[in-house]
Amino acid sequence: MTRPSPFKPLVTTLACALLAGCNLAPRYQAPPLPVPDTVEPPLAQGAGGMDAVPLAEAGPMQWQDFVQEPRLRELVGMALENNRDQRMAMLAIEKARAQYGITRADLLPTVNATGAGSRGRTATDLTTPGRPNTTAQYSAALGFSSYEIDFFGRVRNLSDAALREFFRTAENQRSVQLSLVAEVMNAWLLLDADARRLTLARETLRTRQQALDLTRRSFELGATSALALAQAQSSADTARMDLATFTSQVARDRNALALVVGTPLDHALLPVSVMAQVPDAAKAGADDVPMLAAPAAPATALLSIPADLPSSALLRRPDLRAAEHQLRGSYASIGAARAAFFPAITLTASVGTASNALSGLFDGGNGTWAFAPQLRLPIFDAGRNQASLRVAEVTRDQAVAQYEKAIQTAFREVADALAERATLAERLAAQRSLVQASQRTLELSDARFRLGADNYLTVLDAQRSLYAAQQGEITLQLAEQLNRVTLYKALGGQWTGDAMGPQDS
């Protein structure tokens, strides 16, 4: 008679595993886009006469190419290395990857090698011969326990859901990176704008202080009324208050930029408008005060959006890709919930050897094996499995709604950025014209006041109008720069190369 092979249980298990090929998860179908087919192009390209960089078919350029200012580019790189939110996003990816490894391991049996030995002595009163008995037993085995044969895809669907969670976390990290890049650029641009506002306030205070000194001397000589002196004093005090306000604001802007970068800032990496500030400018002479009449070259590139940009291009945004992976994972969860209605088969098997003497553990004839299949068939669970399936289906419906809302939000962000950009060139041109006209008005009003043809109130109104127009020009220049960043972020930033993330069907 032929002795059965000790490897027969393992062969049987392998055959059962090969038979497991059923998947009860519903087939994934991407929901139709709940937005128009194309994104409306801007009415006017660019602002301030700048040349626009064509948008590649694959998507916007990488941030290293989008950021034109070298100091800002270095700050963005520092933020990607030191920012704590970025670091936590990277650690979340590592955690999701490890979690996927845990669920993936359930697809294969866990094989363990075991060895055991025992010796025992039986008391005299407990043995039939009436004398003590000493026994020994030694064993060595290789096998696995409670391995589930995945006939209905429960384990595979759980593994796929974990894989989608890993993909979603990776896309979230890219979304955090994109937001971080935009946040650094916005903070840097805001610091630059407030520093130019501070310079404007300092120059305004200087000119108004000079006017106040002249008015005071004229009053002392009896050539000017007390009302004109009070009005000049009020104008100078207003400029002094603005100077203090913008000084504080620039300091707060520097703190905000340092926080988002995640490390102390080198003064050489700050905007020129910040480096040009004189600490004691309020007490300095006119020659010591810098005056930046216009901003430096744009810090970022200007993207040229094609007239027929399809809405489907927005699906490459990392937040939308993350929402889609979450949706795909909900389909896998439905498959796992459906599999709970069907029988579950688990196997326990082992091969090894055993002996009552350690020296004879591996002698011939001492081989052992065990094969213990188990079938579990759900009969009555008081509706638990049905409720679990319903939860999975509702979760899928929620994921669909979240995915569609994310698409609509992305579409609106791009449309809003394009709508803002469409009129920026015209608004900037009109604002520059307003500044020039206000400057001319001030010159004429001051000349008429000195000739005695007008009172000082006209000069004050002209000063306020010019100051407001100059502040408005700085605000519009900032808005134009921020619009570039907003559009870059709304389009998804870097879409090529590694930033595309895991590819799947």
PyMOL commands that set and color helices and strands:
alter all, ss='L'
color gray80, all
select helices_A, chain A and resi 8-19+63-66+70-82+84-105+124-126+154-220+226-261+267-269+272-275+286-288+311-316+318-339+358-360+384-422+424-450+456-490+497-500
alter helices_A, ss='H'
color red, helices_A
select strands_A, chain A and resi 53-54+112-122+133-149+303-304+344-355+367-376
alter strands_A, ss='S'
color yellow, strands_A
deselect
rebuild
show_as cartoon
